[in-house]
């Protein structure tokens, strides 16, 4: 769950009284645009995208205008602009008008959970306004800090002094940047980034002014709901499958999915982050989805997940690959019972389909769960291979890949013949 841009970012910054540029939405009238241009000299026009969409400036998706004629042309160009970023294509829905903030200095600032330090970490540089990865290490300062005490003024002051930042920058940043910890910590964020913060001298002394905003929320932390943000901000261009699965998210059990290849032939309900990373990497383009259904999902939820997954992907799949590490608290019997019942229900509704099931799993009630799933697969004449917790996951994945190749080269016909088709 990502939020980018100042249209909503300004509302969050107002909660902690952090200064930001004047930002107006797509409802602005011609006279109001003229007034903004008159007061600020220049106005930036930016498209509004849902979710996190990067590199907009480099893609030319930003207009800088100083007259109403150019402003209206840029509005027309950007209002429904399409942006390709990596493998994501996003379509804008409206624009923002942002008053220019003249400044000599630009600052990059972020707070994020850092796995290296296992602590929240402030990243700061007074060489802002650029992609942070383009700067050499000596121009960036990363400062981990204790989440119990939070980000303090001395963290900011020490970091800027070590970077050799101009003295006039330090005091206004020390006064204002710690406010952002309250925003990050109180509303369930995983990441908060301001880039750039322009150091305005409009009042005769330097003052930080946020000119772009990005944050990421932890969807499983209910604290973000206190912001009362409209749900459509996070309903990006996900597939129907992803939207259906994501509606099942509860306090108990994950239901994270992402479509990898809509022409894939291995559908892998995966359990656990480590398993997800390895399966996604090794299956590559053969995988239909990337998923993590761990967290001890109850029977009803796992059965719903199975029903939705089979509805979208089973028809094109050669292999149903149920894979995860050795669980500590997940009841494997309940998981396999839900998957097995979902598979049986799908076959009853849609008829037999040539399929090979590969299972790799460990955890409580494993044997009982495998026995239940075996009985269902036998009743449906579906061939299968089960691997226990003592099997290397990479070998199990390679086995699934080999089965997929066999299915492509005559295996489906053999299975269908045994099914009576």
N, C-alpha and C positions, 0 to 999 in steps of 0.2 A: 504494500500500500504506500504509494509515493504521491507527494504533492509538490508541484513545481510552479514557479512563477509568483509574481507579486499580487495577483488578483486576490488570492486567498492567503498568501504569505503575510501580507500587510495586517490582516485581521489577527493572525497569530502573534505577530510582533507587537501589536497594540496591547496584547494581554500582559506583556512584561515591559511596556513603555520603551521599546527599542525604536530609535528614530528610523524612518524609512522614507523613500521618495514618494511624491504624490502619484497615486495610481488610481486610474478610473477605468471602468469596465466598458463593454461594447455598447451600452445604452447611451453613451455620451452624444449629445446633439452637436450640430455644426457650430453653433454659437459657443458652446462649452469647450469644444476643441480649440476654437480661435482664442478663447480666454486663456487656456492652458499654454498655448504657444506664446501669447503675449507676456505671460508672467514668467515663463521659464526660458524663453528664447528658442528652445528646441524641445521637441517631444519625440520619444521613442514609441513606435507602434509594434507590438509583438503579438503573434498568434497565441491563442489559448488552447493547450492540449491537456487531455486527461492523463493522469499518471505521470511517470517520469520519462521525459523525452529530452535527450541531450543534443549538443552540437547544433542548436538552432541558429546561433549567430554565424557559425562557419558555413552553414547551408544557405545563408542569405535570407533567413526568415526573420528579419528585423528591419524596420524602416526608421530612418532618422529624418525628421521633417522640421521645417521652420516656417511653413505657410500652409493655409488650409487646402489649397489645390493639391499639393503633394500628399497631404494627410489623407484626403479622400481616395487618392489613387492607391496609396499603401494599404488603406483599409480594405479596398476591393481586392487587392492582390493577396492579402494575408488572411482574410476572414475565414475562408475554408481551405487554407493551404494544406498540402499533403507533405509529410516529412518522413523520409526513410532513414532509420537509425539502426545500424546492424541488421538484424533480421526482423525488426519491428517497423511496421508502417502505421503512422498515426495521422489522423485527419483533425484539423483545427475546428473549433466551434466558437468563433468570435475572436476579438482582439482586446488588448489592453492599451491604454494610453498612459505613458509614464513620463513625468517631467524630468528634464535633464538636470543633472547635479554636477556643476563644474567642480573639479577637484584636481589637486596636484598628486595626491597619493591614493592608491587603491589597496585594500586589504582583503586577503582571503582568510576565512575563518570557518572551522567546522568542529563539531563534536560527534563522535561515533564510538560504538563499542569496538574494541580492538582485541582480536584474538591473540595477537603477539604479546600484549601486556596483560591480557585478561582484566581489562579495566576500561572505563570510558576514557577517551583520549582527545585532547584538544590539538588541532592542527592549525597553525597560523603562519602567515607570512605577510610582510608589507609590500610584497611584489605581486599583488593580486591582479584580478582582471584577466587571468590566463588559465589554461588547464594546469592544474597543480602538478600533473605528471611531467610537464615540460620543464619544470624548474629543477636545477641541481639541488642535491640534498642540503648543501650549506645555506641555502636561502629559505629553507622550510624548517619549522620547529614542531616536533610532536611531543606533547606533554601528557603522559598518563596521570590520572589523579584518583583519589579515593571517592567512590560514589556516595559514601556516607557523609562526607563533609562537602563534596561538590566542588565546582570550579570557583577558585578564589582569585582575588585581585592580584595576589603575588604570583600566581601561575602565569597570568598574562604579562605582568611587568617583567618577570625574569626571562620569559621567552623572547619578548621584544628586545630587551637589552642584549641578550646573547646573539640575536640576529643583527644587532647594530642598527636598529630602527632609529630614525630621527627622534630626538627628545620630544618635540612638539606632538608626535603621534601617541606617545605612551600614555599620558594622563587621560585623554578622552576615551581611549580604548579600555584602560583599566577600570574606568568608571562604568562603562556600558556593557562590555562583553560578558561579565559574569551573570548578567540578567538572563542570558540565553540558556544557561544551565537550568534555570527554573522552568523555562519553556520545554526543554528537552526532557527533563526528569519528571515533570508533573503530568505529561500527556502521552506517555507510552511511546516515545520516539526511539528509533534505532540509529538514526542519523539526522543531523541538522547542519545545513551548509548555507553560508552567505558568501556569494562571490559575484560581483565585488561589493565590498563596503567602501563607498567613496567618502573621503575625508573632506567634508564641505567646510568652507571658510566664510559662509554667508553671514554669520553673526559676528565676524571679527575674530573668532577663535575656531580652531578645528573641532568638528563634531562628526561622528560616524553616521553615515546614512546608508542603510541597506538598500541595494538596487537590484538584487535578485535573490531568490529564496528557493531552497529545496529541502525537503525532509522526507523521512521514511518512518512509517509507524509499524509497531509490532501488532499485527492483527489479533494476536492472542492475548494482548494486554488491554483490558477494557478501559483503561484510563483515557484513550484517545476519544472515546465516545462522549466524554464530557465537553468536547469542543463543539458538539452538535453540527458537525460538517455534513452537508448533504451527501447521501449515498452515491449519487451519480458521479461524484468526483473520482471515485475509485472503480467505476464500472467502465474500464477501458475496453479496447476492441478485442476482448477475449472471445474465444470460440464458445459456442453453445455448450459444449462438453465442459469446458473449464468453468463456465458460469454455473452450471448445474452442480458440479462437484463442490465448488467454493461455497455454495449455499449450505452445505452440510457441515461447515466448520463449527465446532462446539468446543466447550472447555475440555472435553474428553476425546483425545485422539486428533491427529492432524488429518487434513484432507487437501494436501497441496499437490496440484497437477499443472503440467505445462505440455502443450502439444509439441512434440519434437518433429514428427514427419507424418503428415496426413496420408501419405502413401506407404507407411511402414507396415511391416508384417509380423513384428513381435510386440505383443502387448504385455507390459510388465508391471503389475501391481507390486510396488516396492515398499519395504518397511524399514525405516531408519535412514538418517541423513548420510551415513557412510556408505550404506548399500546403494542409495540413490546416486551418489557421486560416481561410484565405480560402474554401476549398471549403465548410467547415461553415457559415460565415456566409452565403454567397451562395445555397447550395442550400436552406437552411432546412428546412422541413417536407417537401420533396420527397426529401430524403436518407434512405436507410434506416440507414446507419451513418456514424460518423466514424472515420477510421482513419489510421494512419501505419505503412506497411510499408517505410520506407526503411532505410538502413544496409547496402546491398548484400547482400540475402538470397540465399543459394545456391538453385540450381534446386529441390532437393527441398523446402526449406522454403516457397518461393513457390508451388510446386505444391500443397502441403498447404493453404496459406492459401486459394488459389483454389478448391480442392475444397470446403472448408468454407464459404467465402463463397457460392459458387454454390448449394450444397445448401440454405442457409437463405433466400437472397434473390433468386435469379435468377427464380423462378417469378412473383413479383409485380413484377419490375422491367421498366420500359420501356427504360431506358438503362443500359448498363454503361459507366461513366465512369472511364477509367484516366488519372490526372492526377498530375503532379509537376513540380517545377522542373527546371532543367538540372543533372544530377548531376555530381559530380566523380569518384566512384569506383564508382558502381553500374553493373554490366554490364547495359545495357538489353536486350541480346539474351537473356541468361539469364532476366531478369525476364519479358519478353514471351513467350519460349518456354514458360515455366512456366504463364503465364496462358492462352496459346493452347491448350496441351495439356490444361489443366484444363477449358477451355470445350468442347473437342472431346469429352473423356471424358464430360462432363455431358450433352451432346446425345445421345451414343451410348447412355447409360444411361436418360435420361428422355424422349428424343424431341425434335423441333424445337420451338422456342418463339420467337415474334416478339420480336426484340430489336434495338436499335440500339447500336453501339459507338462511343464518342467517345474519342479518345486525345489527350492533350497531354503531351509529354515531351521531354527533351533529355538528352544524355550519351553516354558511350562506347558504341559499337556500336549507335547509334540506328537507322540505316538498315537494317542487317542484322536488327535486332529487329523493326522495322516490317514488313519484307518477310516474315518468318516469320509474324507475326500476320496480315498481309493474306492470305496463302495459306490459312490455316485459316479465316478469316472467309469468304473466297470459296467454299471447299469446303462451308461450312455455309449458304450463301446469306444471310448476315447483313450488312446494310448497315453502313457505317462511314465515319468521317471522322477523318483524322489531322492533328494540328497539331504542328509542330516547335518547337524551342527559341526561335525568333524570334517566336512568337505570344504576345501578352499573355494571361496566365492568366485575367484577368477576362473577356476576350472568349471564351475557350474555355469557361469556365463558363456564360456567357450562351448560347452555342451549344447546350450540353447541355440547358439549361432549355427552349430553343425546340424542340429535338427531342422532349423529354418531352411538351410540349403537343401537338405534331404526332402523337405516338403515341397520345395520349388521344383525338384527334379523327380517327380513321380510319387512322392510320399502321400500327397493329398488324395490321389486316385486310389492308392492302396487302402487308406483309411476309409474312404467313402464306400469302397466295395465291401468292407467288413461291416459298415453301418447299414448295408442293404440299399445304398443309393445308386 
